[in-house]
Amino acid sequence: METTQTTTQAQTRAKTNYSLAELDKETTFGGMGREKARDVPQIDLSNFEARKEEIADQLWTASTEIGFFQLINHGIPQSQIDEAFEFTERFFNLPMDVKAKYPLEKGTNSGWEYKAQVRPSTGTADNKESYQITTPRMAPLWPTGEELSGFKAVMLAFERANWALGMKVLSCFALKLGFAPDFFTEAHDPLSPEYQSTLRLIHYMAMENAKPEDFTGWRAGAHTDFDCLTLLHQRPGQGGLQLCPGKEATGGDLEWTDVPPLPGVVTCNIGDMLMRWSDDQLQSTLHRVRMPREDEYLGPRYSLPFFCQANKDAIIQGPGKKYEPITAKDYLWQRVTANAL
């Protein structure tokens, strides 16, 4: 099991010069901090078209204040979510040599990796494995039907359901920012070869033969997401996600809030890309996955985030032009390569 980082790792991390200000900031967030109760807003998407302005106002308030919110009546059937989790577990139960046939190569955001993602906040690899689906790059990366029958069909359908939900939410931010109604839908066009939104399957390892010191720290170190919007599916009973609002993430002894894995809920957070696109009005919120406590569920933890990442050729610039324009390709490449150091 992973424990706290060594002095050597901390020194190495301190010397690393990450390529974006967001990553430099993350290097200061490796401590355990304290816990603090906060309300994570729940936003009802039912009767969406008729209530769009009301929903947009609620999303804007949540995203400018805490940067996290939970969607209910979101339109993705629970049966489809359960099926996706079932196939996720089947995939990670495949033999290591089978999964190794479909490796994630640096900077591609596609394929399987094992304990490979190093967070600037910790300098150590997250205690997990993942498989990332970015559809234009997947041709050589799907397990065969003999290895895992039905997997590709289930995951492609789930990917598209999450894309559609993400575009609903982003259309509300387009409304508030004064962009055209389908501005973000066009910037995340799945029919374009430049598409780079990603569905990620994550398996955090069970706490087998854990020592007392293994219950300190994190399964995923503190970080902000570098996309526009993250949609996260969690399994009830498999908690650990914590947040610290961006306005309060000033280094030192941060205060963290548990985000419970509730049934029927999709948990969302703003990413750095949308924060920049909004001229910093929307808050990209620091979050992490803590280790379970000794009296909690100690088995494997599975989660399914979908990252709405604008197409490579989309130009990111806010309505007030606070920052110089940058393509989503260049922005994401800087973040992915720096986070994989």
C-alpha positions in Angstrom: 0.0 0.0 0.0 1.1 3.6 -0.5 1.9 5.7 2.5 3.0 9.3 3.1 5.6 10.6 0.6 9.3 10.4 1.5 11.6 13.4 2.0 13.2 12.6 -1.4 9.9 12.6 -3.2 9.0 16.0 -1.6 12.3 17.5 -2.7 11.8 16.2 -6.2 8.3 17.6 -6.3 9.6 21.0 -5.1 12.1 21.2 -7.9 9.6 20.3 -10.6 8.6 23.3 -12.7 5.2 22.5 -14.1 4.2 24.3 -17.3 1.0 26.0 -16.1 0.1 28.1 -13.1 -2.6 25.7 -12.1 -0.1 22.9 -11.7 2.4 25.1 -9.9 -0.4 25.8 -7.4 -1.2 22.1 -7.0 2.3 21.4 -5.6 1.2 23.2 -2.4 -1.8 21.0 -1.7 -0.3 17.8 -0.5 -1.2 18.0 3.2 -3.9 16.1 5.0 -5.7 19.3 6.1 -8.9 19.4 8.2 -12.5 18.4 7.5 -15.3 20.9 7.2 -19.1 20.4 6.5 -20.4 22.2 3.5 -23.6 21.8 1.4 -23.1 20.6 -2.1 -26.0 22.0 -4.1 -28.4 19.5 -5.8 -29.9 20.8 -9.1 -33.0 19.2 -10.6 -32.9 19.0 -14.4 -36.4 17.8 -14.9 -38.5 19.7 -17.5 -35.2 21.1 -18.7 -36.3 23.2 -21.7 -39.1 25.0 -19.9 -37.0 25.6 -16.8 -33.6 26.3 -18.5 -33.2 29.9 -17.3 -34.0 28.8 -13.7 -31.6 25.9 -14.0 -28.9 28.1 -15.5 -29.2 30.5 -12.6 -28.8 27.6 -10.1 -25.8 26.2 -12.0 -24.1 29.6 -12.1 -24.6 30.2 -8.4 -23.2 26.8 -7.5 -20.3 27.1 -9.9 -19.2 30.6 -8.9 -19.4 29.8 -5.2 -18.3 26.2 -4.6 -17.5 24.8 -8.1 -19.3 21.5 -7.3 -22.9 20.4 -7.7 -25.0 17.3 -8.0 -27.6 16.6 -10.7 -30.8 14.8 -10.1 -33.5 13.8 -12.7 -30.6 14.1 -15.2 -32.0 11.6 -17.7 -29.4 8.8 -17.7 -31.2 5.6 -16.5 -29.9 4.0 -13.4 -30.0 0.7 -15.2 -27.5 2.1 -17.8 -25.2 3.4 -15.0 -25.3 0.0 -13.2 -24.5 -1.8 -16.4 -21.5 0.5 -17.0 -20.2 -0.3 -13.5 -20.7 -4.0 -14.1 -18.6 -3.9 -17.2 -16.0 -1.7 -15.6 -15.5 -4.3 -12.9 -15.3 -7.0 -15.5 -12.6 -5.1 -17.4 -10.4 -4.6 -14.4 -10.8 -8.2 -13.5 -9.1 -9.2 -16.8 -5.6 -10.6 -16.5 -2.9 -8.0 -16.3 -1.3 -9.3 -19.5 -4.6 -8.8 -21.4 -5.0 -5.2 -20.1 -1.4 -4.5 -20.9 -2.2 -5.1 -24.6 -4.1 -1.8 -24.6 -1.7 0.7 -23.0 -2.2 4.4 -22.4 0.6 6.2 -24.1 1.8 9.5 -22.7 -0.4 12.5 -23.8 -3.1 10.4 -25.6 -5.8 10.1 -22.8 -6.7 6.7 -24.3 -6.0 3.2 -23.0 -5.1 1.4 -19.8 -2.6 2.5 -17.1 -1.6 1.1 -13.8 -0.4 3.3 -10.9 1.0 5.7 -13.5 -0.6 9.1 -12.7 1.6 11.3 -10.5 -0.1 14.3 -9.0 1.9 17.6 -8.5 0.3 17.8 -5.0 1.9 14.6 -3.8 4.8 13.6 -6.1 3.6 10.0 -5.8 1.5 7.8 -8.1 -2.2 7.5 -7.3 -3.1 4.1 -5.9 -5.3 3.1 -8.9 -5.6 1.8 -12.4 -7.7 3.3 -15.1 -8.9 2.8 -18.7 -9.7 5.9 -20.8 -12.0 6.1 -23.7 -11.4 9.0 -26.2 -13.4 7.8 -29.2 -11.3 9.0 -32.2 -8.2 7.2 -30.8 -9.8 3.9 -29.7 -9.4 1.6 -32.8 -6.5 -0.4 -31.4 -7.5 -0.1 -27.7 -10.7 -2.1 -27.3 -10.5 -5.5 -25.8 -11.7 -8.2 -28.2 -15.1 -9.8 -28.0 -13.4 -13.0 -26.8 -11.8 -11.1 -24.0 -14.8 -9.1 -22.9 -18.0 -9.5 -25.0 -20.3 -6.5 -25.0 -17.9 -4.1 -23.4 -17.4 -1.8 -26.5 -21.1 -1.4 -27.1 -22.0 -0.7 -23.5 -19.2 1.9 -23.1 -19.9 3.7 -26.4 -23.5 4.1 -25.4 -22.6 5.3 -21.9 -20.0 7.7 -23.3 -22.6 9.3 -25.6 -25.2 9.6 -22.8 -22.7 11.5 -20.7 -21.8 13.7 -23.6 -25.4 14.7 -24.1 -25.9 15.4 -20.4 -22.7 17.5 -20.3 -23.9 19.5 -23.3 -27.1 20.3 -21.5 -25.2 21.7 -18.5 -22.7 23.6 -20.7 -25.6 25.2 -22.7 -26.7 26.8 -19.5 -23.2 28.3 -19.0 -23.3 29.5 -22.6 -26.5 31.3 -21.8 -25.0 33.0 -18.7 -21.7 33.9 -20.5 -23.5 35.4 -23.5 -22.4 32.8 -26.0 -24.6 31.3 -28.7 -26.9 28.5 -27.4 -25.0 25.6 -28.9 -21.5 27.3 -28.5 -20.1 24.5 -26.2 -21.9 21.7 -28.1 -20.1 22.8 -31.3 -16.8 23.1 -29.4 -17.3 19.4 -28.2 -18.5 18.0 -31.5 -18.1 14.1 -31.2 -18.3 13.8 -35.0 -15.1 15.7 -35.5 -11.7 13.9 -35.6 -10.6 16.7 -33.2 -12.9 15.4 -30.4 -11.1 14.8 -27.1 -13.8 14.4 -24.4 -13.0 11.3 -22.4 -14.8 8.6 -20.4 -12.6 7.2 -17.7 -13.0 3.9 -15.9 -11.2 4.0 -12.5 -10.4 1.2 -10.1 -9.0 2.1 -6.7 -7.3 -0.9 -5.1 -8.8 -2.6 -2.1 -7.1 -2.1 1.3 -5.8 -5.6 1.5 -3.3 -6.4 4.3 -3.3 -2.7 5.2 -1.1 -1.3 7.9 -2.3 1.6 10.2 -0.2 4.1 8.3 -1.9 3.0 5.0 -5.1 4.7 6.2 -3.6 8.2 6.0 -3.3 10.1 2.7 -5.2 9.6 -0.5 -6.2 7.3 -3.2 -6.0 10.2 -5.7 -4.0 13.2 -4.7 -5.4 16.8 -4.6 -5.9 18.3 -8.0 -8.2 20.4 -10.2 -9.5 18.9 -13.4 -8.2 20.4 -16.6 -11.4 20.0 -18.7 -14.5 22.2 -19.0 -16.9 20.0 -16.9 -16.6 16.7 -15.2 -19.6 14.4 -14.7 -18.9 11.7 -12.0 -20.7 8.5 -11.3 -20.0 6.9 -7.9 -21.3 3.7 -6.4 -23.2 4.1 -3.2 -21.1 2.8 -0.3 -17.8 3.5 -2.1 -17.0 7.0 -0.8 -13.8 9.1 -0.4 -14.3 12.0 -2.7 -13.5 15.3 -1.0 -13.6 18.9 -2.2 -12.0 22.3 -1.2 -13.5 25.3 -3.0 -11.1 27.2 -5.2 -11.7 30.5 -3.3 -10.4 28.8 -0.2 -7.5 26.8 -1.7 -4.7 29.1 -0.8 -2.2 26.6 0.4 -1.4 25.5 4.0 -3.9 23.6 6.1 -6.9 23.3 3.8 -10.4 22.3 4.8 -12.0 19.4 3.0 -15.6 18.3 2.6 -16.8 14.8 1.9 -19.0 14.4 -1.2 -21.2 11.3 -0.6 -21.9 8.8 -3.4 -25.7 9.1 -3.5 -27.9 6.9 -5.6 -29.5 8.6 -8.7 -27.1 11.5 -8.5 -24.4 12.7 -11.0 -21.7 14.8 -9.2 -20.2 17.6 -11.3 -17.3 20.0 -11.0 -16.0 22.8 -13.1 -12.6 22.3 -14.7 -9.7 24.7 -15.4 -10.6 25.0 -19.1 -14.1 26.4 -18.3 -12.7 28.6 -15.6 -10.4 30.2 -18.2 -13.3 30.3 -20.7 -15.4 32.3 -18.2 -12.6 34.7 -17.4 -12.3 33.1 -13.9 -15.9 33.6 -13.0 -16.6 29.9 -12.7 -14.6 28.1 -10.0 -12.4 25.1 -10.8 -12.5 23.3 -7.5 -9.7 21.3 -5.8 -10.6 17.7 -5.0 -9.1 14.4 -4.0 -10.0 10.9 -3.0 -9.0 10.1 0.6 -8.1 6.7 1.9 -11.0 4.9 3.7 -11.0 4.9 7.4 -10.5 1.6 9.2 -14.2 1.3 10.1 -15.4 2.0 6.5 -15.8 -0.2 3.4 -12.3 -1.4 2.6 -13.0 -3.2 -0.7 -12.2 -1.9 -4.2 -13.6 1.5 -5.3 -14.9 2.1 -8.8 -15.8 5.4 -10.3 -16.8 6.7 -13.8 -15.9 10.3 -14.6 -16.7 11.8 -18.0 -14.5 14.8 -18.9 -16.0 17.4 -21.3 -12.9 18.5 -23.0 -13.3 20.9 -26.0 -12.2 19.7 -29.4 -8.5 20.2 -30.2 -9.2 23.1 -32.7 -11.6 25.0 -30.3 -10.3 28.4 -29.3 -10.5 29.1 -25.6 -11.1 32.8 -24.8 -13.6 34.3 -22.4 -16.2 37.0 -23.3 -14.1 39.6 -21.5 -10.8 38.5 -23.2 -9.0 38.3 -19.9 -6.5 35.8 -21.4 -4.9 35.4 -24.7 -6.6 32.8 -27.0 -5.3 29.3 -26.8 -6.4 26.1 -28.6 -7.9 23.4 -26.5 -5.2 21.0 -28.0 -2.4 23.2 -26.7 -4.1 23.7 -23.3 -4.9 20.1 -22.7 -1.5 18.9 -24.0 0.3 21.1 -21.4 -1.9 19.7 -18.6 -1.7 16.0 -19.6 2.0 16.0 -20.2 2.9 17.9 -17.0 0.6 15.8 -14.9 2.3 12.6 -16.2 5.8 13.7 -15.2 
